[in-house]
Amino acid sequence: MFPFFVLRIIEDVGFAGAMRYTALFIGILLAGACVLVKSRLSHKKWNKDLKWFDFRLLTDKAFGLYTLGAFLVMYVHDETALLYSLF
């Protein structure tokens, strides 16, 4: 249904207008989903003493290497590509 909607709107208002209408359509659907969603878990009180991130997770070798590799690929690679594109 969605591809037919986009193709039909592109014919009527052009590509830029179709993207605007598509964003509006998705936004309305997301707003409706936010209104209709219901939590299945009970609410807990916030524990101020709880650590935000537990670095003991990185002691697992496989998970630690995966996390380091993901950081290097997603952050360092993008920053160096941006740096090289400036020159």
Secondary structure, DSSP 8 states (H G I E B T S, - for coil): -HHHHHHHHHHHHHHHHHHHHHHHHHHHHHHHHHHH----S------TTS-SS-GGGGGSHHHHHHHHHHHIIIIIHHHHHHHHHT-
